[in-house]
Amino acid sequence: MPQPHKLELVSFKICPFVQRSVIALNYKGVAYTLTHLNPSEQPDWFKAISPLGKVPVLLVDGTPLFESAVILEYLDEVYPPQLHPADPLEKAQQRAWIEFGSELNMRQYRMLTAKDETAFTEARDSLKQGVQRLDGILAAETPFFTGKDFKLVDTVYAPLFMRLALLKKNFGLDLELSTRMQAWSDALLALDAVKTSVVEDFEAVFMNFLKMQGGYLLTLA
Ligand SMILES: N[C@@H](CCC(=O)N[C@@H](CS)C(=O)NCC(=O)O)C(=O)O
């Protein structure tokens, strides 16, 4: 059966908020096109459809949707399998942890772009604290957020873990994840939907982005 709508996702290659949408699309096996923009040269057509000048924007038969958490919910309502729980309270809780994931993305970004040691240490510690807070929330059953099944909330944390793994590999920056958290990260990063959620040369693109930022992080290499 043909897909009900034509989907076009507008992206920056490096953006974790776009990546969560891509993971959901890939996991659901939905067809879409991806347009990567250069963040410093936003075309007029993009400014016209993105009220905050931010990605992702998902064009659904040409109608723009913005805000990644909203895009995720839209995709989940239209394309199976359903990754949000049906129970309203559970769903509300997972929405809240999706918000929390967005906050951790911002803390990670602050850490990556911090210009001096004080700002870097503050951002790293707040990220670490946030990650530790999650530890008490994860289901006892492994590997995903709620246990054995991959949920919408998981799509939000995979981009964070992907970057943490690269930071560990390239800079020896280790947030010392707990065993449960590491199992979650390993399971997410092993999923095809996650592996294919970034450009093939993502590590090089990410490293180049960090060099361009000229942050304190580079002194750790
Ligand atoms: N709340 C937004 C955040 C999106 C966001 O911050 N995107 C960044 C790239 S990762 C962006 O487009 N920044 C451009 C800018 O701030 O000018 C969402 O969840 O979609």
PDBQT file of the ligand as one rigid body, heavy atoms in Angstrom, charges set to zero:
ROOT
HETATM    1  N1  LIG A 301      13.199  22.692  20.249  1.00  0.00    +0.000 N 
HETATM    2  C1  LIG A 301      13.700  22.446  18.939  1.00  0.00    +0.000 C 
HETATM    3  C2  LIG A 301      15.222  22.571  18.957  1.00  0.00    +0.000 C 
HETATM    4  C3  LIG A 301      15.837  22.402  17.578  1.00  0.00    +0.000 C 
HETATM    5  C4  LIG A 301      17.221  23.005  17.487  1.00  0.00    +0.000 C 
HETATM    6  O1  LIG A 301      17.733  23.600  18.452  1.00  0.00    +0.000 OA
HETATM    7  N2  LIG A 301      17.831  22.853  16.312  1.00  0.00    +0.000 N 
HETATM    8  C5  LIG A 301      19.112  23.494  16.109  1.00  0.00    +0.000 C 
HETATM    9  C6  LIG A 301      20.096  22.572  15.391  1.00  0.00    +0.000 C 
HETATM   10  S1  LIG A 301      20.451  21.141  16.350  1.00  0.00    +0.000 SA
HETATM   11  C7  LIG A 301      18.936  24.656  15.168  1.00  0.00    +0.000 C 
HETATM   12  O2  LIG A 301      18.259  24.550  14.174  1.00  0.00    +0.000 OA
HETATM   13  N3  LIG A 301      19.578  25.771  15.487  1.00  0.00    +0.000 N 
HETATM   14  C8  LIG A 301      19.591  26.895  14.603  1.00  0.00    +0.000 C 
HETATM   15  C9  LIG A 301      19.584  28.160  15.345  1.00  0.00    +0.000 C 
HETATM   16  O3  LIG A 301      19.389  28.132  16.554  1.00  0.00    +0.000 OA
HETATM   17  O4  LIG A 301      19.762  29.169  14.700  1.00  0.00    +0.000 OA
HETATM   18  C10 LIG A 301      13.286  21.045  18.470  1.00  0.00    +0.000 C 
HETATM   19  O5  LIG A 301      13.169  20.167  19.329  1.00  0.00    +0.000 OA
HETATM   20  O6  LIG A 301      13.040  20.857  17.264  1.00  0.00    +0.000 OA
ENDROOT
TORSDOF 0
